[in-house]
Amino acid sequence: MKVEILTTPDCSNCNVVERMLDEMGISYEVIDITKEPEYLQKYSIFTAPAVLIDEKLEFIGIPKMEEVAEKLKLS
């Protein structure tokens, strides 16, 4: 399972999502959308963070830990 976080520089909400995934023991890749704008076109997002699971947009903003666990089948 591939998890990616679409972020922007100095995004405090992005840091919250990264810490939550770290606490859950989930590995992920951080993608700075200011350096890779093709993600904006592909997923039509206008705010960060966004969480992709297996290249599918699952969350925009800060999801609840339970929601992430459910999507990743951890619960």
PQR file with spaces between the fields and no chain letter, atoms N, CA, C, O and H, PARSE charges and radii, in Angstrom:
ATOM       1  N    MET     1       0.844   -1.177    0.000 -0.4000 1.5000
ATOM       2  CA   MET     1       0.000    0.000    0.000 -0.0000 2.0000
ATOM       3  C    MET     1       0.887    1.238    0.000  0.5500 1.7000
ATOM       4  O    MET     1       1.823    1.343    0.792 -0.5500 1.4000
ATOM       5  N    LYS     2       0.587    2.162   -0.885 -0.4000 1.5000
ATOM       6  CA   LYS     2       1.385    3.371   -1.028 -0.0000 2.0000
ATOM       7  C    LYS     2       0.609    4.566   -0.477  0.5500 1.7000
ATOM       8  O    LYS     2      -0.517    4.831   -0.898 -0.5500 1.4000
ATOM       9  H    LYS     2      -0.173    2.077   -1.529  0.4000 1.0000
ATOM      10  N    VAL     3       1.222    5.288    0.473 -0.4000 1.5000
ATOM      11  CA   VAL     3       0.601    6.463    1.065 -0.0000 2.0000
ATOM      12  C    VAL     3       1.462    7.671    0.722  0.5500 1.7000
ATOM      13  O    VAL     3       2.681    7.651    0.897 -0.5500 1.4000
ATOM      14  H    VAL     3       2.136    5.073    0.815  0.4000 1.0000
ATOM      15  N    GLU     4       0.814    8.724    0.230 -0.4000 1.5000
ATOM      16  CA   GLU     4       1.514    9.964   -0.105 -0.0000 2.0000
ATOM      17  C    GLU     4       0.772   11.131    0.532  0.5500 1.7000
ATOM      18  O    GLU     4      -0.457   11.143    0.603 -0.5500 1.4000
ATOM      19  H    GLU     4      -0.176    8.741    0.088  0.4000 1.0000
ATOM      20  N    ILE     5       1.543   12.110    0.992 -0.4000 1.5000
ATOM      21  CA   ILE     5       0.963   13.334    1.535 -0.0000 2.0000
ATOM      22  C    ILE     5       1.367   14.468    0.604  0.5500 1.7000
ATOM      23  O    ILE     5       2.556   14.709    0.390 -0.5500 1.4000
ATOM      24  H    ILE     5       2.541   12.100    0.934  0.4000 1.0000
ATOM      25  N    LEU     6       0.387   15.159    0.056 -0.4000 1.5000
ATOM      26  CA   LEU     6       0.651   16.322   -0.787 -0.0000 2.0000
ATOM      27  C    LEU     6       0.714   17.528    0.132  0.5500 1.7000
ATOM      28  O    LEU     6      -0.249   17.830    0.837 -0.5500 1.4000
ATOM      29  H    LEU     6      -0.578   14.964    0.230  0.4000 1.0000
ATOM      30  N    THR     7       1.851   18.219    0.124 -0.4000 1.5000
ATOM      31  CA   THR     7       2.104   19.311    1.065 -0.0000 2.0000
ATOM      32  C    THR     7       2.544   20.574    0.345  0.5500 1.7000
ATOM      33  O    THR     7       2.802   20.584   -0.859 -0.5500 1.4000
ATOM      34  H    THR     7       2.633   17.974   -0.448  0.4000 1.0000
ATOM      35  N    THR     8       2.617   21.637    1.132 -0.4000 1.5000
ATOM      36  CA   THR     8       3.223   22.897    0.690 -0.0000 2.0000
ATOM      37  C    THR     8       4.233   23.300    1.764  0.5500 1.7000
ATOM      38  O    THR     8       4.144   22.841    2.902 -0.5500 1.4000
ATOM      39  H    THR     8       2.407   21.629    2.110  0.4000 1.0000
ATOM      40  N    PRO     9       5.187   24.150    1.409 -0.5600 1.5000
ATOM      41  CA   PRO     9       6.166   24.584    2.419  0.2800 2.0000
ATOM      42  C    PRO     9       5.478   25.275    3.599  0.5500 1.7000
ATOM      43  O    PRO     9       4.513   26.018    3.418 -0.5500 1.4000
ATOM      44  N    ASP    10       5.974   25.028    4.782 -0.4000 1.5000
ATOM      45  CA   ASP    10       5.484   25.665    6.011 -0.0000 2.0000
ATOM      46  C    ASP    10       4.009   25.386    6.295  0.5500 1.7000
ATOM      47  O    ASP    10       3.324   26.226    6.879 -0.5500 1.4000
ATOM      48  H    ASP    10       6.758   24.424    4.929  0.4000 1.0000
ATOM      49  N    CYS    11       3.519   24.228    5.893 -0.4000 1.5000
ATOM      50  CA   CYS    11       2.117   23.855    6.121 -0.0000 2.0000
ATOM      51  C    CYS    11       1.996   23.172    7.473  0.5500 1.7000
ATOM      52  O    CYS    11       2.430   22.031    7.633 -0.5500 1.4000
ATOM      53  H    CYS    11       4.075   23.546    5.418  0.4000 1.0000
ATOM      54  N    SER    12       1.408   23.860    8.450 -0.4000 1.5000
ATOM      55  CA   SER    12       1.304   23.282    9.795 -0.0000 2.0000
ATOM      56  C    SER    12       0.347   22.090    9.821  0.5500 1.7000
ATOM      57  O    SER    12       0.594   21.129   10.550 -0.5500 1.4000
ATOM      58  H    SER    12       1.056   24.787    8.320  0.4000 1.0000
ATOM      59  N    ASN    13      -0.730   22.130    9.050 -0.4000 1.5000
ATOM      60  CA   ASN    13      -1.651   20.990    9.006 -0.0000 2.0000
ATOM      61  C    ASN    13      -0.978   19.763    8.391  0.5500 1.7000
ATOM      62  O    ASN    13      -1.274   18.628    8.766 -0.5500 1.4000
ATOM      63  H    ASN    13      -0.930   22.910    8.458  0.4000 1.0000
ATOM      64  N    CYS    14      -0.085   20.000    7.457 -0.4000 1.5000
ATOM      65  CA   CYS    14       0.665   18.892    6.851 -0.0000 2.0000
ATOM      66  C    CYS    14       1.511   18.202    7.914  0.5500 1.7000
ATOM      67  O    CYS    14       1.595   16.975    7.954 -0.5500 1.4000
ATOM      68  H    CYS    14       0.155   20.922    7.153  0.4000 1.0000
ATOM      69  N    ASN    15       2.132   18.998    8.768 -0.4000 1.5000
ATOM      70  CA   ASN    15       2.950   18.437    9.848 -0.0000 2.0000
ATOM      71  C    ASN    15       2.108   17.592   10.796  0.5500 1.7000
ATOM      72  O    ASN    15       2.571   16.564   11.289 -0.5500 1.4000
ATOM      73  H    ASN    15       2.063   19.995    8.736  0.4000 1.0000
ATOM      74  N    VAL    16       0.881   18.019   11.052 -0.4000 1.5000
ATOM      75  CA   VAL    16      -0.021   17.264   11.923 -0.0000 2.0000
ATOM      76  C    VAL    16      -0.297   15.890   11.317  0.5500 1.7000
ATOM      77  O    VAL    16      -0.265   14.878   12.017 -0.5500 1.4000
ATOM      78  H    VAL    16       0.506   18.855   10.652  0.4000 1.0000
ATOM      79  N    VAL    17      -0.568   15.861   10.020 -0.4000 1.5000
ATOM      80  CA   VAL    17      -0.856   14.593    9.347 -0.0000 2.0000
ATOM      81  C    VAL    17       0.385   13.694    9.346  0.5500 1.7000
ATOM      82  O    VAL    17       0.275   12.487    9.561 -0.5500 1.4000
ATOM      83  H    VAL    17      -0.594   16.683    9.451  0.4000 1.0000
ATOM      84  N    GLU    18       1.545   14.270    9.107 -0.4000 1.5000
ATOM      85  CA   GLU    18       2.782   13.484    9.122 -0.0000 2.0000
ATOM      86  C    GLU    18       3.014   12.869   10.504  0.5500 1.7000
ATOM      87  O    GLU    18       3.356   11.691   10.605 -0.5500 1.4000
ATOM      88  H    GLU    18       1.634   15.250    8.933  0.4000 1.0000
ATOM      89  N    ARG    19       2.832   13.658   11.567 -0.4000 1.5000
ATOM      90  CA   ARG    19       3.014   13.138   12.929 -0.0000 2.0000
ATOM      91  C    ARG    19       2.012   12.023   13.223  0.5500 1.7000
ATOM      92  O    ARG    19       2.359   11.026   13.856 -0.5500 1.4000
ATOM      93  H    ARG    19       2.554   14.616   11.485  0.4000 1.0000
ATOM      94  N    MET    20       0.775   12.189   12.769 -0.4000 1.5000
ATOM      95  CA   MET    20      -0.242   11.173   13.008 -0.0000 2.0000
ATOM      96  C    MET    20       0.145    9.860   12.324  0.5500 1.7000
ATOM      97  O    MET    20       0.042    8.794   12.931 -0.5500 1.4000
ATOM      98  H    MET    20       0.493   12.999   12.255  0.4000 1.0000
ATOM      99  N    LEU    21       0.584    9.929   11.084 -0.4000 1.5000
ATOM     100  CA   LEU    21       0.993    8.719   10.379 -0.0000 2.0000
ATOM     101  C    LEU    21       2.221    8.091   11.029  0.5500 1.7000
ATOM     102  O    LEU    21       2.330    6.867   11.105 -0.5500 1.4000
ATOM     103  H    LEU    21       0.667   10.795   10.591  0.4000 1.0000
ATOM     104  N    ASP    22       3.152    8.936   11.501 -0.4000 1.5000
ATOM     105  CA   ASP    22       4.320    8.426   12.219 -0.0000 2.0000
ATOM     106  C    ASP    22       3.881    7.654   13.465  0.5500 1.7000
ATOM     107  O    ASP    22       4.380    6.560   13.729 -0.5500 1.4000
ATOM     108  H    ASP    22       3.063    9.930   11.439  0.4000 1.0000
ATOM     109  N    GLU    23       2.944    8.228   14.230 -0.4000 1.5000
ATOM     110  CA   GLU    23       2.452    7.578   15.443 -0.0000 2.0000
ATOM     111  C    GLU    23       1.776    6.247   15.120  0.5500 1.7000
ATOM     112  O    GLU    23       1.834    5.305   15.911 -0.5500 1.4000
ATOM     113  H    GLU    23       2.539    9.117   14.015  0.4000 1.0000
ATOM     114  N    MET    24       1.137    6.178   13.957 -0.4000 1.5000
ATOM     115  CA   MET    24       0.438    4.957   13.548 -0.0000 2.0000
ATOM     116  C    MET    24       1.393    3.931   12.937  0.5500 1.7000
ATOM     117  O    MET    24       0.999    2.798   12.659 -0.5500 1.4000
ATOM     118  H    MET    24       1.090    6.943   13.315  0.4000 1.0000
ATOM     119  N    GLY    25       2.654    4.335   12.728 -0.4000 1.5000
ATOM     120  CA   GLY    25       3.637    3.430   12.151 -0.0000 2.0000
ATOM     121  C    GLY    25       3.442    3.210   10.658  0.5500 1.7000
ATOM     122  O    GLY    25       3.806    2.162   10.123 -0.5500 1.4000
ATOM     123  H    GLY    25       2.974    5.255   12.954  0.4000 1.0000
ATOM     124  N    ILE    26       2.866    4.204    9.988 -0.4000 1.5000
ATOM     125  CA   ILE    26       2.587    4.099    8.552 -0.0000 2.0000
ATOM     126  C    ILE    26       3.682    4.825    7.775  0.5500 1.7000
ATOM     127  O    ILE    26       3.966    5.993    8.039 -0.5500 1.4000
ATOM     128  H    ILE    26       2.570    5.055   10.422  0.4000 1.0000
ATOM     129  N    SER    27       4.287    4.140    6.832 -0.4000 1.5000
ATOM     130  CA   SER    27       5.299    4.808    6.000 -0.0000 2.0000
ATOM     131  C    SER    27       4.582    5.563    4.886  0.5500 1.7000
ATOM     132  O    SER    27       3.537    5.135    4.396 -0.5500 1.4000
ATOM     133  H    SER    27       4.056    3.191    6.618  0.4000 1.0000
ATOM     134  N    TYR    28       5.157    6.680    4.503 -0.4000 1.5000
ATOM     135  CA   TYR    28       4.534    7.548    3.506 -0.0000 2.0000
ATOM     136  C    TYR    28       5.603    8.354    2.793  0.5500 1.7000
ATOM     137  O    TYR    28       6.745    8.455    3.241 -0.5500 1.4000
ATOM     138  H    TYR    28       6.006    7.028    4.901  0.4000 1.0000
ATOM     139  N    GLU    29       5.201    8.918    1.682 -0.4000 1.5000
ATOM     140  CA   GLU    29       6.077    9.806    0.918 -0.0000 2.0000
ATOM     141  C    GLU    29       5.478   11.206    0.971  0.5500 1.7000
ATOM     142  O    GLU    29       4.268   11.376    0.823 -0.5500 1.4000
ATOM     143  H    GLU    29       4.273    8.837    1.318  0.4000 1.0000
ATOM     144  N    VAL    30       6.324   12.200    1.181 -0.4000 1.5000
ATOM     145  CA   VAL    30       5.873   13.587    1.191 -0.0000 2.0000
ATOM     146  C    VAL    30       6.162   14.198   -0.177  0.5500 1.7000
ATOM     147  O    VAL    30       7.283   14.121   -0.680 -0.5500 1.4000
ATOM     148  H    VAL    30       7.307   12.062    1.301  0.4000 1.0000
ATOM     149  N    ILE    31       5.141   14.803   -0.769 -0.4000 1.5000
ATOM     150  CA   ILE    31       5.288   15.419   -2.081 -0.0000 2.0000
ATOM     151  C    ILE    31       4.945   16.905   -1.965  0.5500 1.7000
ATOM     152  O    ILE    31       3.819   17.267   -1.625 -0.5500 1.4000
ATOM     153  H    ILE    31       4.230   14.866   -0.361  0.4000 1.0000
ATOM     154  N    ASP    32       5.919   17.747   -2.248 -0.4000 1.5000
ATOM     155  CA   ASP    32       5.719   19.197   -2.222 -0.0000 2.0000
ATOM     156  C    ASP    32       5.058   19.597   -3.539  0.5500 1.7000
ATOM     157  O    ASP    32       5.682   19.537   -4.598 -0.5500 1.4000
ATOM     158  H    ASP    32       6.833   17.452   -2.524  0.4000 1.0000
ATOM     159  N    ILE    33       3.798   20.003   -3.466 -0.4000 1.5000
ATOM     160  CA   ILE    33       3.064   20.303   -4.698 -0.0000 2.0000
ATOM     161  C    ILE    33       3.518   21.604   -5.350  0.5500 1.7000
ATOM     162  O    ILE    33       3.173   21.872   -6.500 -0.5500 1.4000
ATOM     163  H    ILE    33       3.290   20.051   -2.606  0.4000 1.0000
ATOM     164  N    THR    34       4.293   22.418   -4.623 -0.4000 1.5000
ATOM     165  CA   THR    34       4.840   23.611   -5.277 -0.0000 2.0000
ATOM     166  C    THR    34       5.992   23.227   -6.202  0.5500 1.7000
ATOM     167  O    THR    34       6.315   23.963   -7.135 -0.5500 1.4000
ATOM     168  H    THR    34       4.573   22.200   -3.688  0.4000 1.0000
ATOM     169  N    LYS    35       6.613   22.074   -5.946 -0.4000 1.5000
ATOM     170  CA   LYS    35       7.694   21.591   -6.800 -0.0000 2.0000
ATOM     171  C    LYS    35       7.203   20.572   -7.820  0.5500 1.7000
ATOM     172  O    LYS    35       7.868   20.324   -8.826 -0.5500 1.4000
ATOM     173  H    LYS    35       6.351   21.476   -5.189  0.4000 1.0000
ATOM     174  N    GLU    36       6.038   19.983   -7.558 -0.4000 1.5000
ATOM     175  CA   GLU    36       5.466   18.989   -8.475 -0.0000 2.0000
ATOM     176  C    GLU    36       3.994   19.343   -8.743  0.5500 1.7000
ATOM     177  O    GLU    36       3.091   18.633   -8.302 -0.5500 1.4000
ATOM     178  H    GLU    36       5.498   20.185   -6.741  0.4000 1.0000
ATOM     179  N    PRO    37       3.763   20.446   -9.467 -0.5600 1.5000
ATOM     180  CA   PRO    37       2.396   20.944   -9.678  0.2800 2.0000
ATOM     181  C    PRO    37       1.499   20.009  -10.488  0.5500 1.7000
ATOM     182  O    PRO    37       0.284   20.206  -10.528 -0.5500 1.4000
ATOM     183  N    GLU    38       2.073   19.008  -11.125 -0.4000 1.5000
ATOM     184  CA   GLU    38       1.234   18.066  -11.877 -0.0000 2.0000
ATOM     185  C    GLU    38       0.251   17.342  -10.947  0.5500 1.7000
ATOM     186  O    GLU    38      -0.797   16.875  -11.392 -0.5500 1.4000
ATOM     187  H    GLU    38       3.060   18.849  -11.092  0.4000 1.0000
ATOM     188  N    TYR    39       0.590   17.251   -9.666 -0.4000 1.5000
ATOM     189  CA   TYR    39      -0.341   16.621   -8.711 -0.0000 2.0000
ATOM     190  C    TYR    39      -1.590   17.471   -8.538  0.5500 1.7000
ATOM     191  O    TYR    39      -2.681   16.936   -8.339 -0.5500 1.4000
ATOM     192  H    TYR    39       1.442   17.630   -9.304  0.4000 1.0000
ATOM     193  N    LEU    40      -1.440   18.794   -8.612 -0.4000 1.5000
ATOM     194  CA   LEU    40      -2.603   19.685   -8.507 -0.0000 2.0000
ATOM     195  C    LEU    40      -3.567   19.448   -9.660  0.5500 1.7000
ATOM     196  O    LEU    40      -4.784   19.424   -9.471 -0.5500 1.4000
ATOM     197  H    LEU    40      -0.553   19.228   -8.774  0.4000 1.0000
ATOM     198  N    GLN    41      -3.019   19.274  -10.844 -0.4000 1.5000
ATOM     199  CA   GLN    41      -3.862   19.030  -12.013 -0.0000 2.0000
ATOM     200  C    GLN    41      -4.508   17.653  -11.942  0.5500 1.7000
ATOM     201  O    GLN    41      -5.686   17.500  -12.264 -0.5500 1.4000
ATOM     202  H    GLN    41      -2.031   19.294  -10.998  0.4000 1.0000
ATOM     203  N    LYS    42      -3.748   16.659  -11.524 -0.4000 1.5000
ATOM     204  CA   LYS    42      -4.262   15.297  -11.499 -0.0000 2.0000
ATOM     205  C    LYS    42      -5.372   15.120  -10.467  0.5500 1.7000
ATOM     206  O    LYS    42      -6.347   14.411  -10.719 -0.5500 1.4000
ATOM     207  H    LYS    42      -2.791   16.783  -11.262  0.4000 1.0000
ATOM     208  N    TYR    43      -5.227   15.762   -9.302 -0.4000 1.5000
ATOM     209  CA   TYR    43      -6.178   15.537   -8.212 -0.0000 2.0000
ATOM     210  C    TYR    43      -7.103   16.721   -7.930  0.5500 1.7000
ATOM     211  O    TYR    43      -7.974   16.622   -7.066 -0.5500 1.4000
ATOM     212  H    TYR    43      -4.435   16.337   -9.097  0.4000 1.0000
ATOM     213  N    SER    44      -6.936   17.822   -8.630 -0.4000 1.5000
ATOM     214  CA   SER    44      -7.807   18.998   -8.477 -0.0000 2.0000
ATOM     215  C    SER    44      -7.992   19.411   -7.020  0.5500 1.7000
ATOM     216  O    SER    44      -9.117   19.602   -6.557 -0.5500 1.4000
ATOM     217  H    SER    44      -6.228   17.903   -9.332  0.4000 1.0000
ATOM     218  N    ILE    45      -6.883   19.545   -6.308 -0.4000 1.5000
ATOM     219  CA   ILE    45      -6.963   19.993   -4.919 -0.0000 2.0000
ATOM     220  C    ILE    45      -6.564   21.466   -4.855  0.5500 1.7000
ATOM     221  O    ILE    45      -5.775   21.951   -5.666 -0.5500 1.4000
ATOM     222  H    ILE    45      -5.969   19.390   -6.684  0.4000 1.0000
ATOM     223  N    PHE    46      -7.126   22.159   -3.872 -0.4000 1.5000
ATOM     224  CA   PHE    46      -6.848   23.582   -3.730 -0.0000 2.0000
ATOM     225  C    PHE    46      -6.329   23.930   -2.345  0.5500 1.7000
ATOM     226  O    PHE    46      -6.119   25.099   -2.023 -0.5500 1.4000
ATOM     227  H    PHE    46      -7.767   21.765   -3.213  0.4000 1.0000
ATOM     228  N    THR    47      -6.125   22.904   -1.529 -0.4000 1.5000
ATOM     229  CA   THR    47      -5.616   23.115   -0.181 -0.0000 2.0000
ATOM     230  C    THR    47      -4.753   21.916    0.209  0.5500 1.7000
ATOM     231  O    THR    47      -4.888   20.824   -0.342 -0.5500 1.4000
ATOM     232  H    THR    47      -6.296   21.954   -1.790  0.4000 1.0000
ATOM     233  N    ALA    48      -3.874   22.148    1.161 -0.4000 1.5000
ATOM     234  CA   ALA    48      -3.022   21.056    1.645 -0.0000 2.0000
ATOM     235  C    ALA    48      -3.299   20.886    3.131  0.5500 1.7000
ATOM     236  O    ALA    48      -3.713   21.840    3.790 -0.5500 1.4000
ATOM     237  H    ALA    48      -3.764   23.035    1.609  0.4000 1.0000
ATOM     238  N    PRO    49      -3.084   19.718    3.660 -0.5600 1.5000
ATOM     239  CA   PRO    49      -2.578   18.526    3.005  0.2800 2.0000
ATOM     240  C    PRO    49      -3.683   17.736    2.310  0.5500 1.7000
ATOM     241  O    PRO    49      -4.875   17.911    2.563 -0.5500 1.4000
ATOM     242  N    ALA    50      -3.233   16.876    1.438 -0.4000 1.5000
ATOM     243  CA   ALA    50      -4.111   15.879    0.842 -0.0000 2.0000
ATOM     244  C    ALA    50      -3.405   14.537    1.013  0.5500 1.7000
ATOM     245  O    ALA    50      -2.183   14.449    0.895 -0.5500 1.4000
ATOM     246  H    ALA    50      -2.264   16.733    1.232  0.4000 1.0000
ATOM     247  N    VAL    51      -4.179   13.501    1.291 -0.4000 1.5000
ATOM     248  CA   VAL    51      -3.602   12.176    1.503 -0.0000 2.0000
ATOM     249  C    VAL    51      -4.070   11.252    0.389  0.5500 1.7000
ATOM     250  O    VAL    51      -5.266   11.080    0.151 -0.5500 1.4000
ATOM     251  H    VAL    51      -5.172   13.572    1.387  0.4000 1.0000
ATOM     252  N    LEU    52      -3.086   10.665   -0.286 -0.4000 1.5000
ATOM     253  CA   LEU    52      -3.369    9.696   -1.340 -0.0000 2.0000
ATOM     254  C    LEU    52      -3.049    8.304   -0.816  0.5500 1.7000
ATOM     255  O    LEU    52      -2.035    8.096   -0.150 -0.5500 1.4000
ATOM     256  H    LEU    52      -2.115   10.805   -0.093  0.4000 1.0000
ATOM     257  N    ILE    53      -3.917    7.362   -1.123 -0.4000 1.5000
ATOM     258  CA   ILE    53      -3.655    5.965   -0.805 -0.0000 2.0000
ATOM     259  C    ILE    53      -3.756    5.198   -2.108  0.5500 1.7000
ATOM     260  O    ILE    53      -4.803    5.178   -2.755 -0.5500 1.4000
ATOM     261  H    ILE    53      -4.741    7.531   -1.664  0.4000 1.0000
ATOM     262  N    ASP    54      -2.653    4.567   -2.483 -0.4000 1.5000
ATOM     263  CA   ASP    54      -2.577    3.862   -3.766 -0.0000 2.0000
ATOM     264  C    ASP    54      -3.041    4.752   -4.924  0.5500 1.7000
ATOM     265  O    ASP    54      -3.815    4.338   -5.787 -0.5500 1.4000
ATOM     266  H    ASP    54      -1.803    4.584   -1.958  0.4000 1.0000
ATOM     267  N    GLU    55      -2.535    5.993   -4.906 -0.4000 1.5000
ATOM     268  CA   GLU    55      -2.782    6.992   -5.952 -0.0000 2.0000
ATOM     269  C    GLU    55      -4.239    7.428   -6.062  0.5500 1.7000
ATOM     270  O    GLU    55      -4.646    7.975   -7.086 -0.5500 1.4000
ATOM     271  H    GLU    55      -1.906    6.329   -4.205  0.4000 1.0000
ATOM     272  N    LYS    56      -5.023    7.189   -5.017 -0.4000 1.5000
ATOM     273  CA   LYS    56      -6.407    7.653   -4.972 -0.0000 2.0000
ATOM     274  C    LYS    56      -6.525    8.709   -3.880  0.5500 1.7000
ATOM     275  O    LYS    56      -6.085    8.490   -2.751 -0.5500 1.4000
ATOM     276  H    LYS    56      -4.692    6.744   -4.185  0.4000 1.0000
ATOM     277  N    LEU    57      -7.116    9.851   -4.212 -0.4000 1.5000
ATOM     278  CA   LEU    57      -7.302   10.912   -3.229 -0.0000 2.0000
ATOM     279  C    LEU    57      -8.320   10.449   -2.186  0.5500 1.7000
ATOM     280  O    LEU    57      -9.484   10.213   -2.509 -0.5500 1.4000
ATOM     281  H    LEU    57      -7.473   10.029   -5.129  0.4000 1.0000
ATOM     282  N    GLU    58      -7.875   10.323   -0.942 -0.4000 1.5000
ATOM     283  CA   GLU    58      -8.744    9.836    0.122 -0.0000 2.0000
ATOM     284  C    GLU    58      -9.140   10.919    1.116  0.5500 1.7000
ATOM     285  O    GLU    58     -10.259   10.909    1.628 -0.5500 1.4000
ATOM     286  H    GLU    58      -6.930   10.516   -0.680  0.4000 1.0000
ATOM     287  N    PHE    59      -8.219   11.869    1.400 -0.4000 1.5000
ATOM     288  CA   PHE    59      -8.497   12.899    2.389 -0.0000 2.0000
ATOM     289  C    PHE    59      -7.926   14.231    1.945  0.5500 1.7000
ATOM     290  O    PHE    59      -6.858   14.294    1.335 -0.5500 1.4000
ATOM     291  H    PHE    59      -7.310   11.877    0.984  0.4000 1.0000
ATOM     292  N    ILE    60      -8.651   15.295    2.258 -0.4000 1.5000
ATOM     293  CA   ILE    60      -8.144   16.655    2.119 -0.0000 2.0000
ATOM     294  C    ILE    60      -8.260   17.276    3.501  0.5500 1.7000
ATOM     295  O    ILE    60      -9.307   17.190    4.141 -0.5500 1.4000
ATOM     296  H    ILE    60      -9.519   15.244    2.753  0.4000 1.0000
ATOM     297  N    GLY    61      -7.178   17.904    3.961 -0.4000 1.5000
ATOM     298  CA   GLY    61      -7.172   18.435    5.318 -0.0000 2.0000
ATOM     299  C    GLY    61      -6.671   17.371    6.281  0.5500 1.7000
ATOM     300  O    GLY    61      -5.969   16.441    5.882 -0.5500 1.4000
ATOM     301  H    GLY    61      -6.327   17.974    3.440  0.4000 1.0000
ATOM     302  N    ILE    62      -7.034   17.511    7.553 -0.4000 1.5000
ATOM     303  CA   ILE    62      -6.562   16.579    8.578 -0.0000 2.0000
ATOM     304  C    ILE    62      -7.650   15.545    8.842  0.5500 1.7000
ATOM     305  O    ILE    62      -8.700   15.872    9.396 -0.5500 1.4000
ATOM     306  H    ILE    62      -7.604   18.266    7.877  0.4000 1.0000
ATOM     307  N    PRO    63      -7.404   14.311    8.448 -0.5600 1.5000
ATOM     308  CA   PRO    63      -8.402   13.273    8.720  0.2800 2.0000
ATOM     309  C    PRO    63      -8.315   12.799   10.162  0.5500 1.7000
ATOM     310  O    PRO    63      -7.314   13.024   10.841 -0.5500 1.4000
ATOM     311  N    LYS    64      -9.363   12.147   10.619 -0.4000 1.5000
ATOM     312  CA   LYS    64      -9.327   11.527   11.942 -0.0000 2.0000
ATOM     313  C    LYS    64      -8.506   10.247   11.845  0.5500 1.7000
ATOM     314  O    LYS    64      -8.519    9.559   10.824 -0.5500 1.4000
ATOM     315  H    LYS    64     -10.176   11.964   10.067  0.4000 1.0000
ATOM     316  N    MET    65      -7.798    9.943   12.916 -0.4000 1.5000
ATOM     317  CA   MET    65      -6.954    8.756   12.942 -0.0000 2.0000
ATOM     318  C    MET    65      -7.770    7.494   12.625  0.5500 1.7000
ATOM     319  O    MET    65      -7.285    6.593   11.940 -0.5500 1.4000
ATOM     320  H    MET    65      -7.787   10.501   13.746  0.4000 1.0000
ATOM     321  N    GLU    66      -9.003    7.438   13.125 -0.4000 1.5000
ATOM     322  CA   GLU    66      -9.862    6.276   12.890 -0.0000 2.0000
ATOM     323  C    GLU    66     -10.185    6.126   11.396  0.5500 1.7000
ATOM     324  O    GLU    66     -10.239    5.016   10.867 -0.5500 1.4000
ATOM     325  H    GLU    66      -9.396    8.169   13.682  0.4000 1.0000
ATOM     326  N    GLU    67     -10.395    7.258   10.738 -0.4000 1.5000
ATOM     327  CA   GLU    67     -10.703    7.222    9.300 -0.0000 2.0000
ATOM     328  C    GLU    67      -9.511    6.693    8.504  0.5500 1.7000
ATOM     329  O    GLU    67      -9.677    5.913    7.566 -0.5500 1.4000
ATOM     330  H    GLU    67     -10.351    8.160   11.167  0.4000 1.0000
ATOM     331  N    VAL    68      -8.324    7.119    8.885 -0.4000 1.5000
ATOM     332  CA   VAL    68      -7.122    6.642    8.204 -0.0000 2.0000
ATOM     333  C    VAL    68      -6.955    5.146    8.443  0.5500 1.7000
ATOM     334  O    VAL    68      -6.677    4.392    7.510 -0.5500 1.4000
ATOM     335  H    VAL    68      -8.190    7.752    9.647  0.4000 1.0000
ATOM     336  N    ALA    69      -7.125    4.719    9.684 -0.4000 1.5000
ATOM     337  CA   ALA    69      -6.995    3.298   10.011 -0.0000 2.0000
ATOM     338  C    ALA    69      -7.990    2.473    9.219  0.5500 1.7000
ATOM     339  O    ALA    69      -7.656    1.386    8.746 -0.5500 1.4000
ATOM     340  H    ALA    69      -7.352    5.332   10.441  0.4000 1.0000
ATOM     341  N    GLU    70      -9.214    2.976    9.066 -0.4000 1.5000
ATOM     342  CA   GLU    70     -10.233    2.245    8.325 -0.0000 2.0000
ATOM     343  C    GLU    70      -9.842    2.135    6.849  0.5500 1.7000
ATOM     344  O    GLU    70      -9.960    1.065    6.252 -0.5500 1.4000
ATOM     345  H    GLU    70      -9.485    3.858    9.450  0.4000 1.0000
ATOM     346  N    LYS    71      -9.376    3.240    6.265 -0.4000 1.5000
ATOM     347  CA   LYS    71      -8.977    3.217    4.852 -0.0000 2.0000
ATOM     348  C    LYS    71      -7.812    2.269    4.608  0.5500 1.7000
ATOM     349  O    LYS    71      -7.729    1.625    3.562 -0.5500 1.4000
ATOM     350  H    LYS    71      -9.280    4.109    6.750  0.4000 1.0000
ATOM     351  N    LEU    72      -6.907    2.191    5.595 -0.4000 1.5000
ATOM     352  CA   LEU    72      -5.732    1.343    5.469 -0.0000 2.0000
ATOM     353  C    LEU    72      -5.978   -0.058    6.027  0.5500 1.7000
ATOM     354  O    LEU    72      -5.066   -0.883    6.087 -0.5500 1.4000
ATOM     355  H    LEU    72      -6.975    2.714    6.444  0.4000 1.0000
ATOM     356  N    LYS    73      -7.209   -0.311    6.428 -0.4000 1.5000
ATOM     357  CA   LYS    73      -7.596   -1.638    6.973 -0.0000 2.0000
ATOM     358  C    LYS    73      -6.768   -2.002    8.204  0.5500 1.7000
ATOM     359  O    LYS    73      -6.344   -3.146    8.368 -0.5500 1.4000
ATOM     360  H    LYS    73      -7.949    0.359    6.379  0.4000 1.0000
ATOM     361  N    LEU    74      -6.543   -0.998    9.073 -0.4000 1.5000
ATOM     362  CA   LEU    74      -5.764   -1.235   10.292 -0.0000 2.0000
ATOM     363  C    LEU    74      -6.655   -1.496   11.497  0.5500 1.7000
ATOM     364  O    LEU    74      -6.190   -1.974   12.531 -0.5500 1.4000
ATOM     365  H    LEU    74      -6.887   -0.069    8.939  0.4000 1.0000
ATOM     366  N    SER    75      -7.936   -1.180   11.358 -0.4000 1.5000
ATOM     367  CA   SER    75      -8.829   -1.320   12.515 -0.0000 2.0000
ATOM     368  C    SER    75      -9.402   -2.704   12.630  0.5500 1.7000
ATOM     369  O    SER    75     -10.170   -2.980   13.551 -0.5500 1.4000
ATOM     370  H    SER    75      -8.314   -0.791   10.518  0.4000 1.0000
